[in-house]
Amino acid sequence: YIYKYILFIYIYIFVTLNSNKMRNLIYCFSILIALSSCTKVIDVDLNDADPKFVIEANYTAEDSTVRVQLSLTTSYFDNEPPTTLNNLVVVITDHLGNPQTVPFIGNGYYELTNYVPIFSTDYTMTVQYDGTTYTAASTMNPPVALDTVGYEFFEGFFGLGPGYFAKLRFYDPPGIGNRYIVALSMNHVEATNLTDLFLQDDDYSDGNLVERPLFSDSLFQIGDTIGLEMRSVDKAVYDYFSEILSIAGGQSSAAPANPKTNW
């Protein structure tokens, strides 16, 4: 993954700073990073562990639907799929304290439809399992509209052939604290790799036009259809994905561990 992130940094600076001197500096910087990268093989003793309770819950304002998946982990050496947990009590509560049960629909999945969101308010979810109540809270942030999605040709870099990258543009609302996750799709199929999620905050772009290049494992070609979905999320969700992307992309210097969550 290191080459992909180097290429992203290169393209981002290329788009932002368009001068011959800066391009030369970028080339030198990229070559130094490539020469200094290394690979180390670590043997890990993977022991069996007791099953852990897994909760994945998403409330999407776009279709006013709450989706929850409940399961138990399996052993690393076990080829069996995770054990689904059925008929548990799952409840979502709005900022006024009104509870609503999320119905079980089968095979470990729970779904509540037509649950109209109230933006800039907090929602709390509880799940009861094995005598324990698990609780999490999150803020429903208002959506931020995309301005335009452009594209630009690029000659290729670090083994990638020539092609196009998409250019995301939007105006960040004033007030530091906005967090975004951009999901990429190509030819009407959403990319499923974690590294195809792009994180954006407004720590250094508050209230300004934001423009950044996006691409998957390869540059886009003529005839491709590119889709971008920009999700406004709260800080806890943003931090969770930031950590898990760091682990998945090999960017973390610490030993792999579960990312911090708001559960």
PyRosetta script that sets phi, psi and omega in degrees:
from pyrosetta import init, pose_from_sequence

init()
pose = pose_from_sequence("YIYKYILFIYIYIFVTLNSNKMRNLIYCFSILIALSSCTKVIDVDLNDADPKFVIEANYTAEDSTVRVQLSLTTSYFDNEPPTTLNNLVVVITDHLGNPQTVPFIGNGYYELTNYVPIFSTDYTMTVQYDGTTYTAASTMNPPVALDTVGYEFFEGFFGLGPGYFAKLRFYDPPGIGNRYIVALSMNHVEATNLTDLFLQDDDYSDGNLVERPLFSDSLFQIGDTIGLEMRSVDKAVYDYFSEILSIAGGQSSAAPANPKTNW")
pose.set_psi(1, -17.2)
pose.set_omega(1, -174.4)
pose.set_phi(2, -60.9)
pose.set_psi(2, -35.9)
pose.set_omega(2, -179.3)
pose.set_phi(3, -65.8)
pose.set_psi(3, -36.6)
pose.set_omega(3, 179.7)
pose.set_phi(4, -64.6)
pose.set_psi(4, -42.4)
pose.set_omega(4, -179.1)
pose.set_phi(5, -71.5)
pose.set_psi(5, -34.6)
pose.set_omega(5, 174.6)
pose.set_phi(6, -63.4)
pose.set_psi(6, -43.0)
pose.set_omega(6, 179.2)
pose.set_phi(7, -63.2)
pose.set_psi(7, -40.0)
pose.set_omega(7, 178.7)
pose.set_phi(8, -61.3)
pose.set_psi(8, -46.9)
pose.set_omega(8, 179.2)
pose.set_phi(9, -60.1)
pose.set_psi(9, -41.6)
pose.set_omega(9, -178.4)
pose.set_phi(10, -62.2)
pose.set_psi(10, -48.9)
pose.set_omega(10, -177.9)
pose.set_phi(11, -66.1)
pose.set_psi(11, -39.9)
pose.set_omega(11, -179.0)
pose.set_phi(12, -59.8)
pose.set_psi(12, -45.8)
pose.set_omega(12, 178.9)
pose.set_phi(13, -69.2)
pose.set_psi(13, -36.0)
pose.set_omega(13, 179.7)
pose.set_phi(14, -61.4)
pose.set_psi(14, -40.7)
pose.set_omega(14, 179.4)
pose.set_phi(15, -70.3)
pose.set_psi(15, -39.3)
pose.set_omega(15, -174.3)
pose.set_phi(16, -78.4)
pose.set_psi(16, -43.4)
pose.set_omega(16, -176.1)
pose.set_phi(17, -118.0)
pose.set_psi(17, 110.0)
pose.set_omega(17, -172.3)
pose.set_phi(18, -112.1)
pose.set_psi(18, 74.5)
pose.set_omega(18, 176.7)
pose.set_phi(19, -137.0)
pose.set_psi(19, 150.3)
pose.set_omega(19, -177.2)
pose.set_phi(20, -63.6)
pose.set_psi(20, -39.7)
pose.set_omega(20, -179.6)
pose.set_phi(21, -62.7)
pose.set_psi(21, -44.2)
pose.set_omega(21, -179.5)
pose.set_phi(22, -66.3)
pose.set_psi(22, -37.1)
pose.set_omega(22, 178.5)
pose.set_phi(23, -61.4)
pose.set_psi(23, -41.0)
pose.set_omega(23, 179.3)
pose.set_phi(24, -63.1)
pose.set_psi(24, -40.0)
pose.set_omega(24, 177.8)
pose.set_phi(25, -63.9)
pose.set_psi(25, -38.8)
pose.set_omega(25, -179.7)
pose.set_phi(26, -64.6)
pose.set_psi(26, -43.5)
pose.set_omega(26, 178.9)
pose.set_phi(27, -58.5)
pose.set_psi(27, -46.0)
pose.set_omega(27, -179.3)
pose.set_phi(28, -63.9)
pose.set_psi(28, -43.4)
pose.set_omega(28, 180.0)
pose.set_phi(29, -62.1)
pose.set_psi(29, -44.2)
pose.set_omega(29, -178.7)
pose.set_phi(30, -65.4)
pose.set_psi(30, -40.6)
pose.set_omega(30, 180.0)
pose.set_phi(31, -64.8)
pose.set_psi(31, -41.0)
pose.set_omega(31, 179.0)
pose.set_phi(32, -62.3)
pose.set_psi(32, -41.2)
pose.set_omega(32, 178.9)
pose.set_phi(33, -64.4)
pose.set_psi(33, -43.4)
pose.set_omega(33, -179.4)
pose.set_phi(34, -62.2)
pose.set_psi(34, -40.8)
pose.set_omega(34, -178.6)
pose.set_phi(35, -71.0)
pose.set_psi(35, -28.0)
pose.set_omega(35, -176.0)
pose.set_phi(36, -89.5)
pose.set_psi(36, -11.5)
pose.set_omega(36, -179.1)
pose.set_phi(37, -71.4)
pose.set_psi(37, 150.3)
pose.set_omega(37, -178.2)
pose.set_phi(38, -146.4)
pose.set_psi(38, 168.4)
pose.set_omega(38, -179.7)
pose.set_phi(39, -127.1)
pose.set_psi(39, 134.1)
pose.set_omega(39, 178.4)
pose.set_phi(40, -129.9)
pose.set_psi(40, 130.1)
pose.set_omega(40, 180.0)
pose.set_phi(41, -93.6)
pose.set_psi(41, 127.6)
pose.set_omega(41, -179.6)
pose.set_phi(42, -122.3)
pose.set_psi(42, 125.4)
pose.set_omega(42, 175.4)
pose.set_phi(43, -84.7)
pose.set_psi(43, 125.4)
pose.set_omega(43, -177.3)
pose.set_phi(44, -114.2)
pose.set_psi(44, 128.7)
pose.set_omega(44, 176.5)
pose.set_phi(45, -84.7)
pose.set_psi(45, 103.5)
pose.set_omega(45, -176.0)
pose.set_phi(46, -92.7)
pose.set_psi(46, 108.4)
pose.set_omega(46, 180.0)
pose.set_phi(47, -95.0)
pose.set_psi(47, 152.5)
pose.set_omega(47, 173.4)
pose.set_phi(48, -66.2)
pose.set_psi(48, 149.5)
pose.set_omega(48, 179.9)
pose.set_phi(49, -137.4)
pose.set_psi(49, 160.5)
pose.set_omega(49, 177.1)
pose.set_phi(50, -64.3)
pose.set_psi(50, 145.9)
pose.set_omega(50, 179.0)
pose.set_phi(51, -58.3)
pose.set_psi(51, 140.3)
pose.set_omega(51, 178.5)
pose.set_phi(52, -110.2)
pose.set_psi(52, 144.8)
pose.set_omega(52, 179.1)
pose.set_phi(53, -75.9)
pose.set_psi(53, 128.5)
pose.set_omega(53, -177.5)
pose.set_phi(54, -118.7)
pose.set_psi(54, 126.1)
pose.set_omega(54, 177.8)
pose.set_phi(55, -121.5)
pose.set_psi(55, 124.0)
pose.set_omega(55, 170.4)
pose.set_phi(56, -122.1)
pose.set_psi(56, 114.4)
pose.set_omega(56, -175.1)
pose.set_phi(57, -129.4)
pose.set_psi(57, 131.9)
pose.set_omega(57, 179.4)
pose.set_phi(58, -136.4)
pose.set_psi(58, 133.4)
pose.set_omega(58, 174.5)
pose.set_phi(59, -117.8)
pose.set_psi(59, 112.9)
pose.set_omega(59, -175.3)
pose.set_phi(60, -106.9)
pose.set_psi(60, 120.4)
pose.set_omega(60, -179.3)
pose.set_phi(61, -70.0)
pose.set_psi(61, -25.7)
pose.set_omega(61, -176.1)
pose.set_phi(62, -56.9)
pose.set_psi(62, -42.4)
pose.set_omega(62, 179.3)
pose.set_phi(63, -119.2)
pose.set_psi(63, 13.4)
pose.set_omega(63, 176.1)
pose.set_phi(64, 52.6)
pose.set_psi(64, 46.7)
pose.set_omega(64, -175.7)
pose.set_phi(65, -129.0)
pose.set_psi(65, 135.0)
pose.set_omega(65, 173.5)
pose.set_phi(66, -102.3)
pose.set_psi(66, 126.1)
pose.set_omega(66, -179.1)
pose.set_phi(67, -124.5)
pose.set_psi(67, 130.1)
pose.set_omega(67, -178.5)
pose.set_phi(68, -132.6)
pose.set_psi(68, 137.8)
pose.set_omega(68, 174.8)
pose.set_phi(69, -126.0)
pose.set_psi(69, 127.7)
pose.set_omega(69, -177.3)
pose.set_phi(70, -120.6)
pose.set_psi(70, 134.0)
pose.set_omega(70, -178.0)
pose.set_phi(71, -158.7)
pose.set_psi(71, 174.6)
pose.set_omega(71, 172.6)
pose.set_phi(72, -117.2)
pose.set_psi(72, 142.3)
pose.set_omega(72, 178.0)
pose.set_phi(73, -69.9)
pose.set_psi(73, 159.5)
pose.set_omega(73, 174.8)
pose.set_phi(74, -117.9)
pose.set_psi(74, 170.1)
pose.set_omega(74, 179.2)
pose.set_phi(75, -65.4)
pose.set_psi(75, 148.0)
pose.set_omega(75, 177.6)
pose.set_phi(76, -58.7)
pose.set_psi(76, -31.7)
pose.set_omega(76, -176.3)
pose.set_phi(77, -91.3)
pose.set_psi(77, -0.1)
pose.set_omega(77, -177.2)
pose.set_phi(78, -95.0)
pose.set_psi(78, 127.3)
pose.set_omega(78, 179.7)
pose.set_phi(79, -84.1)
pose.set_psi(79, -2.4)
pose.set_omega(79, -179.9)
pose.set_phi(80, -74.0)
pose.set_psi(80, 146.8)
pose.set_omega(80, 177.6)
pose.set_phi(81, -68.9)
pose.set_psi(81, 161.6)
pose.set_omega(81, 177.9)
pose.set_phi(82, -58.4)
pose.set_psi(82, 148.6)
pose.set_omega(82, 178.2)
pose.set_phi(83, -77.6)
pose.set_psi(83, 123.0)
pose.set_omega(83, 178.5)
pose.set_phi(84, -80.9)
pose.set_psi(84, 150.6)
pose.set_omega(84, -179.5)
pose.set_phi(85, -115.0)
pose.set_psi(85, 118.7)
pose.set_omega(85, -172.8)
pose.set_phi(86, -111.6)
pose.set_psi(86, 153.9)
pose.set_omega(86, 172.9)
pose.set_phi(87, 59.6)
pose.set_psi(87, 35.1)
pose.set_omega(87, 172.4)
pose.set_phi(88, -88.4)
pose.set_psi(88, 167.1)
pose.set_omega(88, 180.0)
pose.set_phi(89, -93.1)
pose.set_psi(89, 114.9)
pose.set_omega(89, 179.5)
pose.set_phi(90, -121.9)
pose.set_psi(90, 125.4)
pose.set_omega(90, -175.3)
pose.set_phi(91, -133.4)
pose.set_psi(91, 134.9)
pose.set_omega(91, 171.4)
pose.set_phi(92, -112.4)
pose.set_psi(92, 138.4)
pose.set_omega(92, -175.6)
pose.set_phi(93, -126.9)
pose.set_psi(93, 133.9)
pose.set_omega(93, -179.2)
pose.set_phi(94, -84.2)
pose.set_psi(94, -177.4)
pose.set_omega(94, -174.5)
pose.set_phi(95, -69.7)
pose.set_psi(95, -15.2)
pose.set_omega(95, 177.9)
pose.set_phi(96, -92.0)
pose.set_psi(96, -0.5)
pose.set_omega(96, 179.2)
pose.set_phi(97, 87.6)
pose.set_psi(97, 14.7)
pose.set_omega(97, 179.5)
pose.set_phi(98, -85.9)
pose.set_psi(98, 114.9)
pose.set_omega(98, -178.9)
pose.set_phi(99, -85.0)
pose.set_psi(99, 151.2)
pose.set_omega(99, 176.6)
pose.set_phi(100, -143.5)
pose.set_psi(100, 124.7)
pose.set_omega(100, 179.3)
pose.set_phi(101, -73.1)
pose.set_psi(101, 136.8)
pose.set_omega(101, 175.2)
pose.set_phi(102, -93.7)
pose.set_psi(102, 109.7)
pose.set_omega(102, -172.6)
pose.set_phi(103, -66.0)
pose.set_psi(103, 145.8)
pose.set_omega(103, 172.8)
pose.set_phi(104, -77.6)
pose.set_psi(104, 131.4)
pose.set_omega(104, -178.3)
pose.set_phi(105, -117.3)
pose.set_psi(105, -4.6)
pose.set_omega(105, 175.5)
pose.set_phi(106, 125.1)
pose.set_psi(106, 147.3)
pose.set_omega(106, 173.0)
pose.set_phi(107, 55.5)
pose.set_psi(107, 41.9)
pose.set_omega(107, 177.0)
pose.set_phi(108, 82.0)
pose.set_psi(108, 3.1)
pose.set_omega(108, -177.4)
pose.set_phi(109, -105.6)
pose.set_psi(109, 142.3)
pose.set_omega(109, 177.6)
pose.set_phi(110, -129.8)
pose.set_psi(110, 139.4)
pose.set_omega(110, -174.5)
pose.set_phi(111, -148.5)
pose.set_psi(111, 132.8)
pose.set_omega(111, 176.8)
pose.set_phi(112, -121.8)
pose.set_psi(112, 117.8)
pose.set_omega(112, -177.5)
pose.set_phi(113, -103.9)
pose.set_psi(113, 164.6)
pose.set_omega(113, 178.8)
pose.set_phi(114, 56.0)
pose.set_psi(114, 36.5)
pose.set_omega(114, 177.4)
pose.set_phi(115, -99.2)
pose.set_psi(115, 90.6)
pose.set_omega(115, -170.7)
pose.set_phi(116, -67.7)
pose.set_psi(116, 127.2)
pose.set_omega(116, -175.9)
pose.set_phi(117, -79.3)
pose.set_psi(117, 151.8)
pose.set_omega(117, 169.6)
pose.set_phi(118, -115.1)
pose.set_psi(118, 111.8)
pose.set_omega(118, -172.5)
pose.set_phi(119, -71.5)
pose.set_psi(119, 154.9)
pose.set_omega(119, 179.7)
pose.set_phi(120, 62.7)
pose.set_psi(120, 29.9)
pose.set_omega(120, 173.7)
pose.set_phi(121, -128.9)
pose.set_psi(121, 164.7)
pose.set_omega(121, -178.7)
pose.set_phi(122, -97.2)
pose.set_psi(122, 144.2)
pose.set_omega(122, 173.0)
pose.set_phi(123, -121.3)
pose.set_psi(123, 142.0)
pose.set_omega(123, 179.6)
pose.set_phi(124, -119.7)
pose.set_psi(124, 137.7)
pose.set_omega(124, 177.7)
pose.set_phi(125, -121.8)
pose.set_psi(125, 138.2)
pose.set_omega(125, 175.8)
pose.set_phi(126, -125.4)
pose.set_psi(126, 142.6)
pose.set_omega(126, 176.4)
pose.set_phi(127, -132.5)
pose.set_psi(127, 127.8)
pose.set_omega(127, 179.4)
pose.set_phi(128, -102.0)
pose.set_psi(128, 126.8)
pose.set_omega(128, 179.6)
pose.set_phi(129, -151.1)
pose.set_psi(129, 128.8)
pose.set_omega(129, 173.1)
pose.set_phi(130, 53.1)
pose.set_psi(130, 43.4)
pose.set_omega(130, 176.5)
pose.set_phi(131, 80.4)
pose.set_psi(131, 4.7)
pose.set_omega(131, -179.3)
pose.set_phi(132, -121.1)
pose.set_psi(132, 140.2)
pose.set_omega(132, 175.6)
pose.set_phi(133, -104.3)
pose.set_psi(133, 120.5)
pose.set_omega(133, 178.9)
pose.set_phi(134, -98.7)
pose.set_psi(134, 132.3)
pose.set_omega(134, -174.1)
pose.set_phi(135, -129.1)
pose.set_psi(135, 139.7)
pose.set_omega(135, 175.6)
pose.set_phi(136, -144.3)
pose.set_psi(136, 150.9)
pose.set_omega(136, 178.3)
pose.set_phi(137, -131.5)
pose.set_psi(137, 149.0)
pose.set_omega(137, -179.8)
pose.set_phi(138, -153.9)
pose.set_psi(138, 152.8)
pose.set_omega(138, -179.6)
pose.set_phi(139, -96.6)
pose.set_psi(139, 132.8)
pose.set_omega(139, 175.1)
pose.set_phi(140, -86.5)
pose.set_psi(140, 98.1)
pose.set_omega(140, -179.5)
pose.set_phi(141, -81.3)
pose.set_psi(141, 146.9)
pose.set_omega(141, 179.2)
pose.set_phi(142, -67.9)
pose.set_psi(142, 148.7)
pose.set_omega(142, 179.5)
pose.set_phi(143, -69.8)
pose.set_psi(143, 153.5)
pose.set_omega(143, 175.5)
pose.set_phi(144, -117.7)
pose.set_psi(144, 127.2)
pose.set_omega(144, -173.2)
pose.set_phi(145, -75.6)
pose.set_psi(145, 141.2)
pose.set_omega(145, 170.2)
pose.set_phi(146, -70.7)
pose.set_psi(146, 142.2)
pose.set_omega(146, 177.3)
pose.set_phi(147, -84.2)
pose.set_psi(147, -67.1)
pose.set_omega(147, 175.7)
pose.set_phi(148, -146.4)
pose.set_psi(148, 161.1)
pose.set_omega(148, 171.6)
pose.set_phi(149, -121.8)
pose.set_psi(149, 110.9)
pose.set_omega(149, 179.9)
pose.set_phi(150, -104.9)
pose.set_psi(150, -168.2)
pose.set_omega(150, 178.3)
pose.set_phi(151, -155.4)
pose.set_psi(151, 159.3)
pose.set_omega(151, 179.9)
pose.set_phi(152, -150.5)
pose.set_psi(152, 140.1)
pose.set_omega(152, -179.4)
pose.set_phi(153, -76.7)
pose.set_psi(153, 143.3)
pose.set_omega(153, 179.5)
pose.set_phi(154, -136.6)
pose.set_psi(154, 142.2)
pose.set_omega(154, -173.7)
pose.set_phi(155, -74.4)
pose.set_psi(155, -13.1)
pose.set_omega(155, -177.2)
pose.set_phi(156, 101.9)
pose.set_psi(156, 161.8)
pose.set_omega(156, -174.8)
pose.set_phi(157, -167.4)
pose.set_psi(157, 143.9)
pose.set_omega(157, 177.1)
pose.set_phi(158, 49.6)
pose.set_psi(158, 50.8)
pose.set_omega(158, 175.4)
pose.set_phi(159, 89.0)
pose.set_psi(159, -12.4)
pose.set_omega(159, 176.9)
pose.set_phi(160, -82.6)
pose.set_psi(160, 133.7)
pose.set_omega(160, 178.5)
pose.set_phi(161, -74.1)
pose.set_psi(161, 173.1)
pose.set_omega(161, -179.6)
pose.set_phi(162, -65.4)
pose.set_psi(162, 153.1)
pose.set_omega(162, 179.2)
pose.set_phi(163, 174.5)
pose.set_psi(163, -160.5)
pose.set_omega(163, -174.9)
pose.set_phi(164, -120.0)
pose.set_psi(164, 148.1)
pose.set_omega(164, 168.2)
pose.set_phi(165, -116.1)
pose.set_psi(165, 149.0)
pose.set_omega(165, 178.6)
pose.set_phi(166, -81.0)
pose.set_psi(166, 149.6)
pose.set_omega(166, 179.0)
pose.set_phi(167, -118.4)
pose.set_psi(167, 110.6)
pose.set_omega(167, 179.4)
pose.set_phi(168, -84.5)
pose.set_psi(168, 132.9)
pose.set_omega(168, 178.8)
pose.set_phi(169, -134.2)
pose.set_psi(169, 130.8)
pose.set_omega(169, 173.1)
pose.set_phi(170, -158.4)
pose.set_psi(170, 160.0)
pose.set_omega(170, 178.3)
pose.set_phi(171, -100.4)
pose.set_psi(171, 119.8)
pose.set_omega(171, -179.6)
pose.set_phi(172, -76.7)
pose.set_psi(172, 131.3)
pose.set_omega(172, 178.1)
pose.set_phi(173, -65.5)
pose.set_psi(173, 146.1)
pose.set_omega(173, 178.0)
pose.set_phi(174, -60.9)
pose.set_psi(174, 143.9)
pose.set_omega(174, -179.6)
pose.set_phi(175, 112.9)
pose.set_psi(175, 105.8)
pose.set_omega(175, -176.8)
pose.set_phi(176, -63.9)
pose.set_psi(176, 139.4)
pose.set_omega(176, 178.5)
pose.set_phi(177, 133.6)
pose.set_psi(177, -3.0)
pose.set_omega(177, 178.4)
pose.set_phi(178, -75.2)
pose.set_psi(178, 137.4)
pose.set_omega(178, 179.4)
pose.set_phi(179, -131.0)
pose.set_psi(179, 138.1)
pose.set_omega(179, -176.2)
pose.set_phi(180, -132.6)
pose.set_psi(180, 147.1)
pose.set_omega(180, 168.3)
pose.set_phi(181, -123.9)
pose.set_psi(181, 123.5)
pose.set_omega(181, -179.1)
pose.set_phi(182, -105.0)
pose.set_psi(182, 121.4)
pose.set_omega(182, 177.4)
pose.set_phi(183, -99.1)
pose.set_psi(183, 133.0)
pose.set_omega(183, -175.3)
pose.set_phi(184, -103.2)
pose.set_psi(184, 139.6)
pose.set_omega(184, 172.1)
pose.set_phi(185, -132.4)
pose.set_psi(185, 151.1)
pose.set_omega(185, 179.1)
pose.set_phi(186, -133.8)
pose.set_psi(186, 129.5)
pose.set_omega(186, -179.4)
pose.set_phi(187, 55.1)
pose.set_psi(187, 43.5)
pose.set_omega(187, 173.4)
pose.set_phi(188, 69.6)
pose.set_psi(188, 15.9)
pose.set_omega(188, 176.7)
pose.set_phi(189, -120.4)
pose.set_psi(189, 120.8)
pose.set_omega(189, -179.4)
pose.set_phi(190, -70.3)
pose.set_psi(190, 132.2)
pose.set_omega(190, 177.2)
pose.set_phi(191, -65.0)
pose.set_psi(191, 137.3)
pose.set_omega(191, -174.2)
pose.set_phi(192, -104.1)
pose.set_psi(192, -9.3)
pose.set_omega(192, 179.1)
pose.set_phi(193, -73.2)
pose.set_psi(193, 143.3)
pose.set_omega(193, 177.0)
pose.set_phi(194, -58.5)
pose.set_psi(194, -34.8)
pose.set_omega(194, -177.3)
pose.set_phi(195, -73.7)
pose.set_psi(195, -1.5)
pose.set_omega(195, 173.9)
pose.set_phi(196, -96.4)
pose.set_psi(196, 9.1)
pose.set_omega(196, 169.2)
pose.set_phi(197, -99.3)
pose.set_psi(197, 134.8)
pose.set_omega(197, -176.5)
pose.set_phi(198, -118.3)
pose.set_psi(198, 130.2)
pose.set_omega(198, -178.1)
pose.set_phi(199, -101.2)
pose.set_psi(199, 142.4)
pose.set_omega(199, -179.7)
pose.set_phi(200, -144.6)
pose.set_psi(200, 131.9)
pose.set_omega(200, 173.2)
pose.set_phi(201, -122.3)
pose.set_psi(201, 177.6)
pose.set_omega(201, -178.7)
pose.set_phi(202, -115.9)
pose.set_psi(202, 26.5)
pose.set_omega(202, -179.0)
pose.set_phi(203, -59.2)
pose.set_psi(203, -33.1)
pose.set_omega(203, -179.3)
pose.set_phi(204, -121.7)
pose.set_psi(204, 11.8)
pose.set_omega(204, -178.3)
pose.set_phi(205, -136.7)
pose.set_psi(205, 24.5)
pose.set_omega(205, -175.1)
pose.set_phi(206, -58.0)
pose.set_psi(206, 125.3)
pose.set_omega(206, 176.2)
pose.set_phi(207, 73.5)
pose.set_psi(207, 11.0)
pose.set_omega(207, -176.3)
pose.set_phi(208, -115.1)
pose.set_psi(208, 172.0)
pose.set_omega(208, 171.8)
pose.set_phi(209, -72.5)
pose.set_psi(209, 129.1)
pose.set_omega(209, 178.0)
pose.set_phi(210, -109.0)
pose.set_psi(210, 130.2)
pose.set_omega(210, 178.3)
pose.set_phi(211, -137.0)
pose.set_psi(211, 126.0)
pose.set_omega(211, -179.5)
pose.set_phi(212, -148.8)
pose.set_psi(212, 148.5)
pose.set_omega(212, 178.8)
pose.set_phi(213, -82.1)
pose.set_psi(213, 147.9)
pose.set_omega(213, 177.8)
pose.set_phi(214, -134.2)
pose.set_psi(214, 139.9)
pose.set_omega(214, 175.4)
pose.set_phi(215, -158.8)
pose.set_psi(215, 160.6)
pose.set_omega(215, -179.8)
pose.set_phi(216, -95.0)
pose.set_psi(216, -144.8)
pose.set_omega(216, -179.4)
pose.set_phi(217, -70.8)
pose.set_psi(217, -13.5)
pose.set_omega(217, 176.6)
pose.set_phi(218, -143.6)
pose.set_psi(218, 160.2)
pose.set_omega(218, 177.8)
pose.set_phi(219, -73.6)
pose.set_psi(219, 155.3)
pose.set_omega(219, -177.6)
pose.set_phi(220, -79.0)
pose.set_psi(220, 157.6)
pose.set_omega(220, -178.3)
pose.set_phi(221, -123.0)
pose.set_psi(221, 163.5)
pose.set_omega(221, 176.7)
pose.set_phi(222, -55.9)
pose.set_psi(222, 130.8)
pose.set_omega(222, -179.0)
pose.set_phi(223, 101.8)
pose.set_psi(223, -17.2)
pose.set_omega(223, 177.3)
pose.set_phi(224, -71.6)
pose.set_psi(224, 146.3)
pose.set_omega(224, 173.7)
pose.set_phi(225, -109.6)
pose.set_psi(225, 120.7)
pose.set_omega(225, -174.3)
pose.set_phi(226, -107.9)
pose.set_psi(226, 132.8)
pose.set_omega(226, 176.9)
pose.set_phi(227, -121.8)
pose.set_psi(227, 140.5)
pose.set_omega(227, 178.2)
pose.set_phi(228, -128.6)
pose.set_psi(228, 130.2)
pose.set_omega(228, 174.8)
pose.set_phi(229, -120.1)
pose.set_psi(229, 115.9)
pose.set_omega(229, -177.8)
pose.set_phi(230, -100.7)
pose.set_psi(230, 118.0)
pose.set_omega(230, -176.0)
pose.set_phi(231, -104.2)
pose.set_psi(231, 127.3)
pose.set_omega(231, 174.7)
pose.set_phi(232, -87.7)
pose.set_psi(232, 117.8)
pose.set_omega(232, -175.5)
pose.set_phi(233, -126.0)
pose.set_psi(233, 164.8)
pose.set_omega(233, 178.2)
pose.set_phi(234, -86.2)
pose.set_psi(234, 174.9)
pose.set_omega(234, -171.7)
pose.set_phi(235, -65.1)
pose.set_psi(235, -37.9)
pose.set_omega(235, -178.8)
pose.set_phi(236, -62.2)
pose.set_psi(236, -43.3)
pose.set_omega(236, 178.5)
pose.set_phi(237, -66.8)
pose.set_psi(237, -42.7)
pose.set_omega(237, 179.3)
pose.set_phi(238, -60.9)
pose.set_psi(238, -45.5)
pose.set_omega(238, -179.5)
pose.set_phi(239, -64.3)
pose.set_psi(239, -37.5)
pose.set_omega(239, 178.3)
pose.set_phi(240, -60.1)
pose.set_psi(240, -50.6)
pose.set_omega(240, -178.9)
pose.set_phi(241, -68.9)
pose.set_psi(241, -31.7)
pose.set_omega(241, 177.1)
pose.set_phi(242, -61.8)
pose.set_psi(242, -44.0)
pose.set_omega(242, 179.9)
pose.set_phi(243, -70.2)
pose.set_psi(243, -42.2)
pose.set_omega(243, -177.0)
pose.set_phi(244, -69.7)
pose.set_psi(244, -32.1)
pose.set_omega(244, 175.1)
pose.set_phi(245, -70.1)
pose.set_psi(245, -35.0)
pose.set_omega(245, 177.1)
pose.set_phi(246, -64.0)
pose.set_psi(246, -40.5)
pose.set_omega(246, 179.0)
pose.set_phi(247, -69.6)
pose.set_psi(247, -47.0)
pose.set_omega(247, -177.1)
pose.set_phi(248, -66.0)
pose.set_psi(248, -33.5)
pose.set_omega(248, -178.4)
pose.set_phi(249, -89.1)
pose.set_psi(249, 2.7)
pose.set_omega(249, 179.1)
pose.set_phi(250, 71.7)
pose.set_psi(250, 22.1)
pose.set_omega(250, -178.0)
pose.set_phi(251, -91.1)
pose.set_psi(251, -11.3)
pose.set_omega(251, -176.8)
pose.set_phi(252, -84.7)
pose.set_psi(252, 135.1)
pose.set_omega(252, 178.9)
pose.set_phi(253, -85.8)
pose.set_psi(253, -16.0)
pose.set_omega(253, -179.5)
pose.set_phi(254, -85.5)
pose.set_psi(254, 166.4)
pose.set_omega(254, 176.1)
pose.set_phi(255, -63.9)
pose.set_psi(255, 143.6)
pose.set_omega(255, -179.6)
pose.set_phi(256, -56.1)
pose.set_psi(256, 136.7)
pose.set_omega(256, 179.4)
pose.set_phi(257, -153.3)
pose.set_psi(257, 167.7)
pose.set_omega(257, 177.5)
pose.set_phi(258, -65.6)
pose.set_psi(258, 133.8)
pose.set_omega(258, 177.5)
pose.set_phi(259, -69.0)
pose.set_psi(259, 156.6)
pose.set_omega(259, 178.0)
pose.set_phi(260, -65.2)
pose.set_psi(260, 140.3)
pose.set_omega(260, -178.3)
pose.set_phi(261, -129.9)
pose.set_psi(261, 163.7)
pose.set_omega(261, 178.6)
pose.set_phi(262, -89.6)
pose.set_psi(262, 8.0)
pose.set_omega(262, 173.9)
pose.set_phi(263, -81.6)
pose.dump_pdb("model.pdb")
